[in-house]
């Protein structure tokens, strides 16, 4: 019984190592580019949502007054 657990564990580690060797790790340049893209997109979305909120607030105030 213990032997089967050890054998299954060894098989798992071997298969995990094979899968890990297939992983592509980003270069530092790719990481910086992706980070900049996320920051810029976040900034653009913040401006868009702020403008929509401002417009909705003004519309509601007009309707309620």
Secondary structure, DSSP 8 states (H G I E B T S, - for coil): -HHHHHHHHHHHHHHHHHHHHT-----HHHHHHHHHHHHHHHHHHHHHHHHHHHHHHHHHHHHH-
